[in-house]
Amino acid sequence: MTKKGQALSVLIVSTLAFTVCFMVWMMFGVIGIPIKKALDLNATQFGLLMATPVLTGSLIRVPLGIWTDRYGGRIVMTILMALTVPAIWMMSYATAYWHFLVIGLFVGLAGGSFSVGTPYVARWFPRNQQGFAMGVYGAGNSGAAVNKFIAPALVVAFGWTMVPQVYAFIMLGTVVLFWFLSYSDPKHLVSSEVKFRDQLKSLKDPKVLKYCQYYSIVFGGYVALSLWMVQYYVGEFGLDIRTAALLAACFSLPGGVLRAVGGWMSDKWGAHSVTWWVLWVSWICLFLLSYPQTDFTIATTSGPKTFHIGLNVYVFTGLMFILGIAFAFGKASVFKYISDDYPTNIGTISGIVGLAGGLGGFVLPIMFGALMDLTGIRTSAFMLMYGVVWVSLIWMYWTEVRRSELMGKNATPFSLQN
């Protein structure tokens, strides 16, 4: 097979593998609802339950990115997926809250697949096509939507325990398929003389920290909301689990599939332009989504009149759809920054940035639950996201739009004097 044919095969089978891994990673977004009811969990406990797999998938990303640079994506991805199969199967036998948390940590390894596939796929393509290639691979995020189509049907028909059993068989089949349809190229490996400590020095780069902040929104926010939305629809609008999952997929599906379009846009117009507009669109959507269902009374000349303000399920779903598109473009544009600025160290940098995004996906669901327990307001989740996006817009304005350095030896000194 020609190099071009191998590159295409690697891209297709890697995207399939990532889709399955993401589907497994987001499993608690659906099966967590009957588990919450059975164990009588509060919102904070439920948030922790959903976030636990995300923690492991985040922490493992940096070493996985480094191992991919050293040993190649084919072997690392195969081993990673194979290790998750027993844990996925065991999930169906869990009965106590701590069982789910512990097993969830091992299932979460599937989430680290992003840091393997990104450098693995990117190195098969020329630089001017890497944004698109990584975008296609990143479209595997749509596994979150696939989970919302498959899991509710299995829950209703057979109970939640059937979901991890079916997912274990799907993952096992994907391991076999990936191994036989993927390829290795020794030229893609980083020299083994490069030390772990040397690769981690990139953490001192302010640009890496900034990209981590961006990705904690577009990916971390995507993961958190994908996990949170099914139970949000059930609680806020009183929908059944199948309808709630279908509507939640209106956010998850474009948020995954359209990442490839974001990669193409980033190749054409640049990572900065795409990310700037992504943040502004997200900011507007989150502002509207933050407004809670409100009744207020006004004293008029003809007596008191009561008004209601709040998003109905159709407007809410429309805004979530737009937000999902924005996040999809943003996920691709952040990694275009990385391929442009760090072409010889994509694995390590993508692992670090992926870690930040994954940690965002871990922390946010817990904070969503804590805020809801504290305030009783479901839209507090969007209020929190709105604030995080606002911080990133300010950071981007000062460091890229104004082209001014805020940190380092060239930064303008700060003075309290006029």
N, C-alpha and C positions, 0 to 999 in steps of 0.2 A: 504494500500500500504506500502511496506517495505521502510526503510530509503533510501536504494540504489535507489529504484524506484522513490521516491520523489525527490532525488537529481538529477536524470536524467531528470525528468519532469521540475524541476526548471531551470536547465541549458538550456534545449531546448526552453522553452517558454520565458525565460529571453533574450536569444540570439535573438529570433524573435522580441521581443519588442524593443530591442536596435537597431536592423536593421531598423525598422520602424522609431524610433526616429531619427536616424542618417540620414535617407532619407529625413525626414522633415527638419532637421537642415541644410542640404546642398541644400535646394530647390533653393536658390538664384543663385547657381552656373549655373543653366540653365535658369530659368525664368528671371534672372537679365539681360540677353542679350537683349530680346525685351523691357524690362523696360528701360534699358539704352538708347536704340534707341528712344523710345517714349518720354523720358524726356530730351534727349540730354545731358547726363552726361559725364563729363570728367573721366579720369582713376582713379583719387583720389576719386571722388564721388562714382564711381562704386565700388571701393575697400571698402569704408565705408559701402555701401549698403549691400555687401556680408558679411561683417564682423560683422554687428550689431547683428544678432542672436547668433553669436559665443560669443560675450561679455557676454550676459546674461547666456548662457549655461556654461560659465567658472566661473563667479562670484558665481553662485548658488551651485557650486560643493562642496565647503567646508561644508556649512551647511547641504547639502543633505547627505554627507558622515557621518556626526555626527548624523543626525536624523536616518539614516539607522542603525548605531550602537545601538541607543537607542530604536527605535520603530520597526525595522525590515524592510527588503527590500520590502516585499509584499505590505504593505499598502502605503509606501512612493512612490514606483514606480507607483502604480495604480493612486494615487492622482495626481502625477506629469503629467502623460500622459493625464489624464482627463482635467487638467487645460489648456492644449495646444490646445484642439479641437476648442473652439470658436475663438481663435486668428488665427489659420490656415484658418478657413472658412472666416473670415473677410478680410484676405489678398486679396481675389479676388475682393473686393470692393474698394481697395485703388486706388487713382488717383494722389496724389501729393507725392513728394519725402519724405516729413516728415511723411506722412501716412505710407509709407513702413518702415521707420526707427523705428517709434513707435511700430507698430504691430510686426515688426521683433524682437523687444526686448522680446515680450511675446512668440512668436514662438520659440525663442531661449532657452526657458526653457527645451525643449526636449533634448538639448545637455547635460544637467546635469544628464541624466539617467545613464551615465557611472559610476559615483560615487555611485550610488545606487546599480547597478547590480554587480559591482566588488566584494565588501565585501559580498553581499547577496549570490552570487554564490560560492565564495571561501570557505565560512564556511560550506558548505554542503559536502566538500571533504577533505580527509586527506592531510596533508601538502605536501607529496611527489607528489600529483596530482593537487595541487592548481595552479601551473604554467600553466598546460594544460587546466584546467577548466576555468581560467581567460582568457586564449588565445582563447578558443572556444567562450566565451562570447564576447570578444573583436573583434571577427570576424564580429560582427554586424556593424563594421566600413564599411563593404561592402555595407551598405545602401547608401553610397556616389555613388557607382557604379550603384546600383539599380535605384537611382534617375536619372542617366544619360541614363538609358534604357527607363524609363517610361515617364519622363517629356518631352523630345524632341518630342516624338510621340504625346503626348497630345497638345503640343504647336503648332505643324504643323497642326494637325487635327481640333482642337477646339479653339486655342488661349491660351495665358498663363494663363488666369483667371480660366481655367478648372483645372489646376494643384493643386492649394490649395484646391479646392472643393473636388477633388478625394482624396487628401491626408488626409483631415479632416475625411472622411468616413473610410479610412483605419485605422487611428489612433483610432477612436471610436471602431471599431471592435477589434483592438488589446487590448484595455483596458478590454473589456469583456472577451476575450480569456485568457489574463494574469491572471485575478482575479480567474477564475475557474480552471486553470491548475497549479497554483503556490501554495506553502505551507509556513507555518511559523513554526519556532522552537524557543521557548523561551530561549533555551540554547545559542543561537547565539547572544543574546542581551548583550550589554555592560551595566554594572550596572548604574542605574539612578543616583547614588551618584557621578559619575564622572562628574565634572563640565566642561562647555564649555571652560573656560579659561585654565583648566588643559590639555584638549585635544589639544589646540592650542599651547601649549608649545613646541610641536615637531618642530615648525618653527625655533627654536633656534638651531636645530641639523644641522651641516654642511652637513651631508649626505643627508638630505631631500632637501636642497638647490641644491645639485649636481644632485639629481634625477629629480628635477624640470627642471634643465638646459637640461638634456638629453631628457626629455619628451617634452620640448618645441620644440625640433627638430623633433623627430620621430612622434609625434602626431600633434603638432602645425604646422609643415611643411606639414604633410599629409593633414590636414584640409585646410590650405591655398592654397596648390597646387590643391587640389580637386575642390576648388571654382574657381581658376584662370584658369585652363587648357582649359576649353571649349572656352572661349573668346580668349585665347592665340592661339589655333589652328585656330580659325576663322580669327584672325588678322594677324598671322604670315604666315600661309599657304593658306589662302583664301578658307577654307572649309565651307560647309554649316553646320548648327547647329546639324543635326543628325549625320553626319560623324564625326564632331568634338567631340561630346559627346561620340560616340562609341570608338574613339581612346583615349579620356581622361579616359575612363573606364579601359583601359589597365594599367593605374597607380592605379586607385581607387580600382579595384577589387582585385588584389593580395595584395594590401596594407591593405585590410580588411580581406579577407578569410584566408590568410596564417598566420594570427596572432596566430592561434591555433598551427601551426607548430613551430612558435617561442616559444610558451609556452612549448612545448615538448622538444625543443632544450635547453631551459633554465633549465628545470628540469634535463636534462641529463648532460650538460656540464657547467652549472652555468651561472648566469646572467652576470658576468663580461666578460667572453669570448665572449658571443654572442654580447653584446653591443659594445665591442671593435672592432670586425670585422664589425658590422653594420655601425659604424661611419666611418671606413676607406672606405668601399664600397660607402657610401653616398658621402664622400669627393671626390672620383674619378669621380663619375657620375656627380656631380654638377660642377666640374671643366670643364668637357667636355660640359655640357649643357650651361655653362656661355658664351661660345664663340659666339659672334654675327655674323650675316651674313656679310661677309667682302669681298670687292673687293680691290685689290691693284695692282699697276703697277710697273714693274721693267724695268729699262733701260738696254737693252742688246745690243750686237754688231750688231744685225740685226734689232734694233729698239725696242720701248717699247712693253712689253707684259703684259697683264692684267690677273690676276688669281683671282679665287673666292674660298673662304673658308667658310664653314657653314654646319650645319647639315640639311640633308633633312628630310622629314617627317617620313621616315622609321627608320632611325638611331635615331632620336629624340624620337620616340615612344618606341624603344627598350631600350634606356637608362632610360626612365621614368618607363618602366616595371621593370627593375632591381632595380631602386630606390624605387618603391612601395614595392617590396619584402623585401628590406633592412629595410624600415620603419616598415613593418608588424612584422618582427622579433624583431626590437628594441622596439616597443610598448609592446610586451609581456615580453621581458627581463627586462625592467625597473620595471614592476610590479612584476616580480619574485624577484628583489631586495627588494621590499617592503614587500612581504609575508615572505621572509627570515628574514629580520631585524626587522619587526614590526608585528609579528603574532597576537598580542592581540589588535592592533590598526589600522587594515587595512583600516577601513572606513574613519577615519580622515586623515591618511597619503595619501591614494589614492585620497581623495578629494583635498588635498593641491597640490599634484603633478598634478592631473587632472586640477586644476585651472591654474597652470603654463602652461600646454600644451594648454589649451583652450585659454589663453591670447596670447600665441604665434600664434594660429590660428586666433585671432582677429587682432593683430598688423600687422602681416605679409602681409595680402592682402592690407591693407591701405598703407603700405610702398612700396609694389609692384607698386601700382597705382601712388604714389607720385614719385617714382624713374622713372617710365616710362614718367610721365609728365615732369619731370626735365631733363632727359637725352634723351628721345625719343628712348631708347634701350629696347626692350622687354626682352632680356635675363638678364637685370639688376636684375630681380627677383631671378634668379639662382645665380648671383654674391653675392647677399645678403645672401642667404642660405649657400653658400660655406663658407663665412666668419664665420657664426654662428657655423657651424660644426667644423671648424678649432679651434675655442675657446674651444669647448667641448673636442676635441681630446687632446689638451694641458692639460686641467683640469684633464682629466681621466689619462693621462700619469703620472702626478705628484702625484696624490692622490691614484691611484690604481696600476698602472704598477710599479712605483718606490716605492710604499708603503710609501710615505713621507707625513707628515702632514703639510699643508700650513698655517692653521689657528688654533688658540687655544694655550693653555699653553705649549703644547709639540712641537710646531712648532720651526724649526731651526731659530735662530735670523738672521736677514738680516744685512749685514755689507758692507759698501763702501770701507773698507780697504782690501788690498791684504793679 
